[in-house]
Amino acid sequence: MKNKKSVDCVVVTYNRLSLLKECIQAVKNQTYPIEHFFVIDNCSTDETWKYLQSIKNEKIFPIRLHKNLGGAGGFNIGLKTFINQSISNYVWIMDDDTIPSTTALENIMKKVNISAKVGFLCSNVRWRDKSVAIMNIPSPAKNWNEYSEAGVTKVNSASFVSIVFSREVINKVGYPITDFFIWGDDVEYTLRITHDYSLEGLMVHNSLVEHKIKKNISTDLIQEESLERIKRYYLAQRNMLFCLKKHSTKKDVFKATVRQGIKIPIKALIKSKDHKFYRAWVSIKGTIAGIVFNPKIEKVEK
């Protein structure tokens, strides 16, 4: 490929060693070569760090965090590492349960010059059975089909499950917000790119990756089965309201506040099979927090 752009990869991992090994192998098998491969270990408590230290590959750079900063903090550190320790043109980021097909990156890189206003390019994310990964469906732009003949769809926001940013874009918009911890950091960051900086997000149809989550379902506080995950919906409610305050209308913020602070708690009390009052309280607490939540966006130090 003439004038080939250099690409680094960032993978954030936490206590999923078997999936991490599969992810690393899939990245190594790419038809488009990776220059540097930064693996951010979010202070795993299993054998992850021991394994990463045992890897003998000059392109793979394991980084262990002193505590678990969540996916948001892991990607924040990953992009900072890319900016400060590399000179590559682009960075490709993903979670440890993302398994890209061998041509996933190559097909993305073929589209980087489709427009002068490209802010990010993301993959077409599938689940284990090849169906659409429900949690990773990008939000389409109004003019979503502008580049349809080129095999891409314009999107406003996307997940961090296989997405590419240029160094120029990161220098312009800054880093993901560590304080999000999990849920919504990717939506906020990609909306920051398309909404605040009027750049374009593109989903590349033939850049296929598999997201190996256990169940192909969307987040749902009412139906959630894990008590540990129910706790995390506090972050989901809080972070969602922040995104709406920053990127939407006051009317939308009001509707979301009513939905999360009143309607969802009532629904939890009526329809949840267990932990009814706890689910309701998590939603109310997250909504209240979201009203005042105002984290600082870190800019790239020049």
C-alpha positions, -999 to +999 in steps of 0.1 A: +000+000+000+016+033-012+023+059+016+013+034+042+003+050+075+018+036+107-007+022+133-003+013+170-027-008+189-040-004+225-058-032+243-072-027+278-075-059+299-087-069+333-088-105+346-097-122+313-064-139+304-078-165+280-096-138+260-066-115+261-044-143+246-069-147+218-071-110+212-034-106+211-030-134+186-058-119+164-040-085+164-007-102+155-024-120+126-035-087+110-028-083+073-020-046+081+010-046+104+010-030+138+040-008+148+036-009+186+012-029+207+004-014+241-014-038+265-028-019+295-033-042+324-059-026+347-043-041+379-055-077+372-056-101+401-052-133+380-022-144+360-025-117+334+006-096+344+028-127+347+018-138+312+024-103+298+059-102+313+067-135+297+059-124+262+091-121+240+080-097+213+097-064+206+064-049+194+044-057+225+047-033+255+027-043+286+018-015+310+005-024+345-016+002+363-013+007+401-051+002+405-081-006+384-092+026+366-120+009+346-121+008+309-123+046+307-091+051+327-074+023+308-081+039+274-070+073+288-036+058+298-035+039+265-040+070+243-015+090+265+011+063+259+004+064+222+008+102+221+039+104+243+058+072+235+052+067+198+053+086+165+028+064+147+000+081+127-029+062+140-040+042+170-064+012+170-081+005+204-102-023+218-112-043+249-096-077+256-127-096+245-125-082+210-113-106+184-107-089+150-108-107+117-075-108+099-084-079+076-102-058+101-075-031+104-066-032+067-102-025+057-104+004+081-071+019+069-083+018+033-110+044+042-089+069+062-087+093+033-123+091+023-129+126+036-107+154+050-129+155+080-126+119+093-126+119+131-127+082+137-133+049+119-149+019+137-155-018+129-187-037+122-190-055+155-206-090+157-213-114+185-202-151+187-229-163+164-221-136+138-253-116+147-250-079+153-235-071+187-263-052+203-241-033+228-219-020+200-243-006+174-231+029+165-255+058+165-261+068+128-258+103+116-287+121+098-268+118+065-257+082+074-256+071+037-233+098+024-205+074+017-226+042+013-212+035-021-178+032-005-190+007+021-191+029+051-219+044+072-216+078+089-222+077+126-223+102+155-209+079+182-195+044+186-180+020+211-143+014+219-147-021+205-123-017+175-120+020+166-092+040+150-082+076+158-055+097+142-028+114+162-041+147+149-076+141+162-064+131+197-042+162+198-072+183+190-099+167+212-079+154+242-084+121+260-113+099+273-126+109+307-111+087+334-138+096+359-164+078+338-147+045+350-170+024+328-200+028+305-204+059+283-168+070+280-167+058+244-200+075+236-188+108+252-154+107+234-168+099+200-196+125+204-169+150+214-153+144+181-184+146+159-204+171+179-179+195+194-153+194+166-177+187+136-156+158+124-170+126+109-174+091+124-174+062+100-183+026+104-165+004+079-188-024+068-162-050+059-140-044+090-154-073+110-146-081+146-162-104+172-171-092+206-170-122+229-193-109+256-213-137+274-248-126+263-258-105+233-281-082+251-283-044+258-278-030+293-310-032+313-312-024+350-346-041+354-334-074+338-298-074+350-291-107+368-257-099+385-258-079+417-223-067+410-233-053+377-265-037+392-241-015+412-225-003+380-257+011+367-251+041+390-222+049+366-244+043+335-271+067+347-246+093+358-225+092+327-255+092+303-268+124+319-235+141+315-233+132+278-268+146+273-260+178+292-230+183+270-243+171+236-281+174+236-310+198+243-324+208+276-356+190+266-337+158+261-319+162+295-352+167+312-368+137+296-338+115+306-339+129+342-376+119+345-370+085+329-340+076+350-350+093+382-387+084+383-399+060+356-371+034+358-372+032+397-410+027+395-405+000+369-378-016+390-402-018+420-429-033+399-411-056+374-378-066+389-376-102+402-352-093+430-333-064+447-362-042+438-355-013+461-318-015+455-323-012+417-346+017+422-321+034+445-292+029+421-311+046+393-321+075+415-286+079+429-271+078+395-295+104+382-288+128+410-251+124+405-255+130+368-271+164+374-240+177+391-213+155+375-189+177+356-155+160+351-126+177+335-116+169+300-078+164+297-061+180+268-029+168+252+001+187+267+019+205+239 
